[in-house]
Amino acid sequence: MSLGNREGPLQDWNDAWTQIARIAFRFLFAAVSVVAAGWAFSNVRQIPADSRAIVLRFGAILSERGPGLLIAWPRPIEEVVILPARDRQIELIIDSELAMPQIDDADIGPNARQNAKFLLTGDWGVVRLQATIFYQITDAAAYVLAVEHIKPALQRLFAASAVAVCAARDLDAIILARAPLEADVGRIAGSRQERFRADFLAAINRRLAALTTQGAGLGVVVSRVDLTASLPAAAKAAFDEVLTSTQRADRDLAETRADATRTTQRASEERERILAEAAALAAERRTEARTRTASIAAIGPQYAGEARSALINRIYYERAAALLKKAGRIDAVDPHSSGQLYLPGRSE
């Protein structure tokens, strides 16, 4: 009886541990099943409308997927990389040696490495640039392979393009610091700035295309470059003085041109007035001359011989009588003799 009583509690104890082990195993199996299900469906995801996905199988690029539901094998079999869409712009602030330093009064010093942020222009000027690049992903596969090198590569391409583009221009084509007095001058200056940015953008994209040709493409294209140019602190005061003098000279030149234009306009008006008065006076004198000679001009071909001579003599005597009436004294001298004739004129 005593042995049977001892085996009963021991058997109950073993059954309890067996039941606990079974329950723990079931919980562990359920947890492992949940983890396995989560792992199996870990690469089932929704791709947003402004994104795309690259599927890699064991590190090799398998395919490119657009927006929508994506079903792929879990890691490490397949890996999904989410990338921006093709038309989405990615911003990159250039923080290389060419970028403008945080200290505003930084200037050219004896340290050549520190001076690398300054660029030499075509007219031997010195300028420094601050830039922000906006690029788009055109080749997702190439971008995934070179993603770790995108930022430093774009910074180096920016530096090379900055040196080439700035060296091909004068300082005034890079820094728009002049306040033009004329609208046309302002339009020309603005177009030069636009060409500077366009050439800068084209230079970077040419270098990106060259890398693609060499088989080392980055899979991106630069869509926009925002540039801010400034001068060294030591040169800024002198440059401002030169700009002030230039603006003053341009203003004086514009005023002189305006005065010359007004003088020319007044001279033209005076010339037109004199010509008009001369033309009117000439017409009046021609009319008067025609009036005075009308009686003589009326003697046409129908009058001939003695009739013509008599008519002319009569007109002459009438005209001569009118003139003699106005004379104070008349001296008549015969050219063939020494005799002289004095006729008194009209009395007052």
Residue pairs with C-beta under 8 A, 6 or more apart in sequence:
39 74
40 74
41 74
42 74
42 75
43 70
43 71
43 72
43 73
43 74
43 75
43 78
43 79
43 80
44 69
44 70
44 71
44 72
45 69
45 70
45 80
46 68
46 69
46 70
47 53
47 65
47 66
47 67
47 68
47 69
47 70
47 82
48 67
49 67
49 85
50 67
50 84
50 85
50 88
51 67
51 82
51 83
51 84
51 85
52 64
52 65
52 66
52 67
52 82
52 83
52 84
52 85
52 86
52 140
53 64
53 65
53 66
53 70
53 80
53 81
53 82
53 83
54 61
54 63
54 64
54 65
54 80
54 81
54 83
54 140
54 141
54 144
55 61
55 62
55 63
55 64
55 65
55 70
55 72
55 78
55 79
55 80
56 62
56 78
56 79
56 80
56 81
56 144
57 73
57 77
57 78
58 76
58 77
59 79
61 141
61 144
61 145
62 78
64 140
64 141
67 85
70 80
72 78
72 80
81 144
83 137
83 140
83 143
83 144
84 90
84 136
84 137
86 136
86 137
86 138
87 136
88 136
88 137
89 134
89 135
89 136
89 223
89 224
90 134
90 135
90 136
90 137
90 220
91 132
91 133
91 134
92 132
92 133
92 134
92 135
92 151
92 154
93 99
93 131
93 132
93 133
94 130
94 131
94 132
94 133
94 154
94 155
94 158
95 155
96 155
96 156
96 158
96 159
97 113
97 116
97 117
97 159
98 116
98 117
98 119
98 128
98 129
98 131
98 158
98 159
98 162
99 117
99 129
99 130
99 131
100 117
100 128
100 129
100 130
100 228
100 230
101 117
104 233
105 233
106 233
107 232
107 233
107 234
108 115
108 118
108 126
108 232
108 234
109 115
117 128
118 126
118 127
118 128
118 232
119 126
119 127
119 128
119 129
119 162
119 163
119 166
119 167
120 126
120 166
120 167
121 127
121 166
121 167
121 169
121 170
121 171
121 174
122 166
122 167
122 168
122 169
122 170
123 170
123 171
125 170
125 171
126 231
126 232
126 235
127 166
127 171
127 174
127 175
127 229
127 230
127 231
128 229
128 230
128 231
128 232
129 162
129 166
129 227
129 228
129 229
130 227
130 228
130 229
130 230
131 158
131 162
131 225
131 226
131 227
131 228
132 225
132 226
133 154
133 158
133 204
133 222
133 224
133 225
134 222
134 223
134 224
134 225
134 226
135 154
135 220
135 221
135 222
135 223
136 220
136 221
136 223
137 143
137 219
137 220
138 219
138 220
138 221
139 217
139 219
139 220
140 219
141 219
142 212
142 217
142 218
142 219
143 150
143 218
143 219
143 220
144 219
145 219
146 153
146 216
146 217
146 218
146 219
149 218
150 218
150 220
153 211
153 218
154 204
154 218
154 220
154 222
157 204
157 207
157 208
158 204
160 207
161 200
161 203
161 204
161 207
162 200
164 203
165 196
165 199
165 200
165 203
166 174
168 199
169 196
172 178
172 189
172 192
173 192
173 193
173 195
173 196
174 196
174 229
175 229
175 230
175 231
176 189
176 190
176 192
176 193
177 239
177 240
177 243
178 189
178 243
178 246
178 247
179 247
180 186
180 189
180 250
181 247
181 250
181 251
181 254
182 254
196 227
197 225
197 227
200 225
200 227
201 222
201 224
201 225
204 222
204 225
205 221
205 222
208 217
208 218
208 220
208 221
208 222
211 217
211 218
212 218
230 236
231 239
290 297
295 315
296 312
296 315
299 308
299 311
299 312
303 311
324 330
324 345
325 346
326 346
327 345
327 346
328 345
328 346
329 342
329 343
329 344
329 345
330 342
330 343
330 345
331 340
331 341
331 342
332 340
332 341
332 342
332 343
333 340
333 341
334 340
334 341
